[in-house]
Amino acid sequence: MLERRSRVDLHLHTTASDGALTPTELVREAKACGLECIAITDHDSTNGIDEALEEGQKLGVGVIPGIEMSTDIPRAEIHVLGYYLDHKDEEFQKVLQQLREGRRDRAEKMVAKLAEMGLPLEWERVLEVAGKGSVGRPHIAQVMVEMGYVASNVEAFTDYIGRNAPAYQERYKLTPAEAVGFIRKTKGLPVLAHPAEVVNLHLVLPEMISAGLVGMEAYYGDYSPEAVEGLLALADEHGLIPTGGTDFHRAESEGHGPRHPGETWVPWESVRRLKALATRLGRIVPGSC
């Protein structure tokens, strides 16, 4: 166990997208890790939120309804998190359905491309791995490992299915400003995910802020103390709420990524500021923190 463990993790994935734990299992893991407040932020899906809220109320873990939406800029992706959103909003669900269909279409094209490259995969197995979740590249990577084509998910992304890799395929995406706008329409709070990975961040931020961005991850994954300090200063400069989390998907065994929720320290102040803003916007979510 780490000496310093957070009470907060605002970036977690479940089997509703490409995480390894069901919403119930994730909440139980969060409880075991000493977390008091978490956000379920599946990729383009809110299907795990109700289950997580129910389990959270049983165990005394606050659950913030969230999302992680994929958006596109030239030659790169930007991910936008949403917190305290109305995940039952019909218009918002239609947008998410389009995004999930885009993921499935992209995955099929990648499997076809891999076959052309002499690395055939069974599409049915990819769907089986995805289960009820939104089909994504991690599911393809997992099947590639099973087939012995690569030694790890990381190798699959680096050599075959990551951006600019030979089997990569584009898919339907929103612009960052569009994703921010859709989250705001649900009375949610849009936050820029893992900003240190965003190309030309100084050019992207103003447009997203104009569209309604309210926060930016500063405490993320294994960001160095220097990176965190720089992002905190940038958030303060633009009047953004600094948030953070592990971006936990699964207990990794390859020496990368968080093994448990809560391994990235996030101050309770991030939750306090998000909740205060959500309350001003009229978003009171039973079971959240």
C-alpha positions in Angstrom: 0.0 0.0 0.0 1.2 3.5 -0.7 2.0 5.8 2.2 -0.1 8.6 0.7 -3.5 7.6 -0.6 -6.2 9.9 -1.8 -9.8 10.1 -0.6 -10.8 11.2 -4.1 -10.5 9.7 -7.6 -12.4 11.6 -10.4 -11.3 9.5 -13.4 -12.3 5.8 -13.3 -13.5 3.3 -16.0 -15.8 0.3 -15.7 -16.9 -2.5 -18.0 -19.5 0.0 -19.4 -16.5 1.0 -21.6 -13.0 -0.5 -21.5 -12.5 -1.0 -17.8 -12.0 -4.5 -16.3 -14.3 -4.1 -13.2 -18.1 -3.8 -13.2 -19.5 -0.7 -11.6 -20.3 -2.6 -8.5 -16.8 -4.1 -8.3 -15.2 -0.7 -8.9 -17.1 0.9 -6.1 -16.1 -2.0 -3.8 -12.5 -1.6 -4.8 -12.7 2.2 -4.2 -14.1 1.5 -0.7 -11.3 -1.0 0.0 -8.8 1.7 -1.1 -10.1 4.2 1.3 -11.9 6.4 -1.2 -14.8 8.5 -0.2 -15.7 10.2 -3.5 -15.3 8.8 -7.0 -16.5 9.7 -10.5 -17.5 7.1 -13.1 -16.1 8.4 -16.3 -16.5 5.7 -19.0 -15.7 6.4 -22.6 -18.8 7.8 -24.4 -21.1 5.8 -22.1 -23.1 6.4 -18.9 -24.4 2.9 -18.6 -22.5 2.1 -15.5 -23.6 5.1 -13.4 -26.9 3.9 -11.9 -25.3 0.6 -10.8 -22.4 2.5 -9.2 -24.7 5.0 -7.5 -26.7 2.1 -6.0 -23.6 0.3 -4.7 -22.0 3.6 -3.5 -25.1 4.3 -1.3 -24.8 0.9 0.2 -21.1 1.3 1.1 -21.0 5.0 1.9 -18.9 6.0 -1.2 -20.1 9.1 -3.0 -20.4 8.6 -6.8 -20.4 11.5 -9.2 -22.1 10.8 -12.5 -19.5 11.4 -15.2 -18.4 10.7 -18.8 -15.2 10.9 -20.8 -15.9 12.0 -24.4 -13.4 11.6 -27.2 -12.9 14.6 -29.5 -10.7 15.3 -32.5 -8.3 18.0 -33.6 -5.9 17.7 -36.5 -3.5 14.7 -35.9 -4.6 14.3 -32.3 -7.4 13.5 -29.9 -8.6 15.5 -26.9 -10.7 13.9 -24.2 -13.3 15.9 -22.2 -14.6 14.8 -18.9 -18.1 15.7 -17.6 -19.2 15.7 -14.0 -22.6 15.9 -12.3 -24.3 15.6 -15.7 -27.8 14.5 -16.3 -27.0 11.1 -17.7 -30.6 10.4 -18.6 -30.9 13.4 -20.9 -32.3 12.0 -24.2 -30.4 14.3 -26.6 -27.2 13.6 -24.8 -27.7 9.9 -25.1 -28.3 10.2 -28.8 -24.9 11.8 -29.1 -23.3 9.1 -27.0 -24.9 6.4 -29.2 -23.4 8.0 -32.3 -20.0 8.0 -30.6 -20.3 4.3 -29.6 -21.4 3.3 -33.1 -18.3 5.1 -34.4 -16.1 3.1 -32.0 -17.6 -0.1 -33.2 -17.2 0.8 -36.8 -13.6 1.8 -36.2 -12.9 -1.4 -34.4 -14.3 -3.5 -37.3 -12.1 -1.6 -39.7 -9.1 -2.2 -37.5 -9.7 -5.9 -37.3 -10.1 -6.0 -41.1 -6.8 -4.1 -41.5 -5.0 -6.4 -39.1 -6.2 -9.4 -41.1 -4.7 -7.7 -44.2 -1.4 -7.4 -42.3 -1.4 -11.2 -41.5 -2.8 -10.8 -38.0 -6.4 -12.2 -38.2 -8.7 -11.8 -35.2 -12.1 -13.2 -34.6 -14.5 -10.3 -34.5 -16.8 -12.3 -32.2 -14.0 -12.7 -29.7 -13.5 -8.9 -29.7 -17.2 -8.4 -28.9 -17.0 -11.1 -26.2 -14.1 -9.3 -24.5 -16.0 -6.0 -24.7 -19.1 -7.6 -23.1 -21.8 -5.0 -22.6 -19.3 -2.2 -22.8 -18.6 0.1 -25.7 -16.2 -1.6 -28.1 -12.7 0.0 -28.1 -9.1 -0.5 -29.0 -8.2 -2.0 -25.6 -10.5 -4.9 -26.4 -8.7 -5.5 -29.7 -5.3 -5.2 -27.9 -6.4 -7.8 -25.4 -7.3 -10.3 -28.2 -4.0 -9.6 -29.9 -2.3 -10.6 -26.7 -4.4 -13.7 -26.5 -3.4 -14.7 -30.0 0.3 -14.2 -29.3 0.7 -11.4 -31.8 2.0 -9.0 -29.1 3.3 -9.4 -25.6 1.2 -6.6 -24.1 -1.6 -4.1 -24.7 1.1 -1.4 -24.8 2.9 -3.2 -27.6 -0.4 -3.6 -29.5 -1.0 0.2 -29.3 2.6 1.2 -30.1 3.1 -1.2 -33.0 -0.4 -1.6 -34.5 -3.5 0.3 -33.3 -2.3 3.5 -31.7 -2.6 6.8 -33.6 -0.2 6.8 -36.6 0.3 3.1 -36.2 -0.3 1.0 -39.4 -3.7 -0.5 -38.4 -5.1 2.7 -36.9 -8.5 3.9 -38.3 -10.3 7.2 -37.7 -13.9 7.3 -36.4 -16.7 9.8 -35.9 -15.8 12.3 -33.2 -16.9 15.7 -32.0 -14.7 18.8 -31.7 -13.6 19.7 -28.2 -15.9 22.7 -28.1 -18.8 20.6 -29.2 -18.2 18.1 -26.4 -18.0 20.9 -23.9 -21.3 22.3 -25.2 -23.1 19.0 -25.0 -22.0 18.4 -21.4 -23.1 21.9 -20.4 -26.5 21.3 -22.0 -27.0 18.5 -19.4 -26.0 20.9 -16.7 -22.8 19.0 -16.4 -19.3 20.4 -15.7 -16.8 19.9 -18.5 -13.2 19.3 -17.6 -10.2 18.8 -19.9 -8.6 15.4 -19.4 -4.9 14.7 -19.1 -3.9 18.1 -20.5 -0.1 17.4 -20.5 -0.8 15.2 -23.5 -2.7 17.8 -25.5 -0.8 19.2 -28.5 -0.7 23.1 -28.5 -2.6 23.3 -25.3 -2.2 27.1 -25.2 -4.1 27.3 -28.5 -6.9 24.8 -27.5 -7.8 26.1 -24.1 -9.3 29.5 -25.1 -11.8 27.9 -27.5 -12.8 25.3 -24.9 -13.2 27.9 -22.2 -15.3 30.0 -24.5 -17.6 27.0 -25.0 -18.0 26.5 -21.2 -15.0 24.5 -19.9 -14.8 24.8 -16.1 -11.9 22.6 -15.1 -8.7 20.9 -16.1 -7.0 17.8 -14.7 -3.8 18.7 -12.9 -3.4 15.7 -10.7 -3.3 12.8 -13.2 -1.8 9.3 -13.4 1.9 9.5 -12.8 2.4 13.2 -13.7 5.6 14.5 -12.0 5.4 17.1 -9.2 6.8 19.7 -11.7 4.1 18.9 -14.3 1.4 19.1 -11.6 2.7 22.5 -10.5 2.7 23.8 -14.0 -0.8 22.7 -14.7 -2.0 24.1 -11.4 -0.6 27.5 -12.4 -2.2 27.2 -15.8 -5.6 26.3 -14.3 -5.3 29.3 -11.9 -4.4 31.6 -14.8 -7.5 30.7 -16.7 -9.8 30.4 -13.6 -10.3 26.7 -14.0 -11.0 24.1 -11.3 -8.0 21.7 -11.0 -9.2 18.1 -10.8 -7.6 14.7 -11.1 -7.6 11.0 -10.9 -5.9 7.8 -11.8 -7.6 7.0 -15.1 -7.9 3.5 -13.7 -9.0 0.8 -16.1 -7.6 -2.4 -14.6 -4.9 -3.8 -12.3 -2.0 -3.7 -14.6 0.8 -6.3 -14.4 3.1 -4.8 -17.0 4.7 -2.1 -14.9 2.5 0.8 -16.2 -0.6 2.5 -15.1 -2.2 2.6 -11.7 -2.9 -0.7 -10.0 -5.6 0.6 -7.7 -8.0 3.5 -7.7 -6.8 6.4 -5.6 -3.1 6.0 -6.3 -3.0 9.6 -7.7 -3.5 12.1 -4.9 -6.3 14.5 -5.5 -7.3 17.2 -2.9 -10.8 17.3 -1.5 -10.9 20.9 -2.6 -11.4 19.7 -6.2 -14.6 18.0 -5.1 -15.7 21.0 -3.0 -15.3 23.4 -5.9 -17.0 21.1 -8.4 -20.0 20.5 -6.1 -20.4 24.2 -5.3 -20.6 25.0 -9.0 -22.9 22.1 -9.7 -25.2 23.3 -6.9 -25.3 26.8 -8.3 -26.4 25.3 -11.6 -29.2 23.3 -9.9 -27.5 19.9 -10.1 -28.2 18.0 -6.9 -27.5 14.3 -7.4 -28.6 11.9 -4.6 -25.7 9.5 -3.8 -23.0 11.8 -5.2 -20.4 13.7 -3.2 
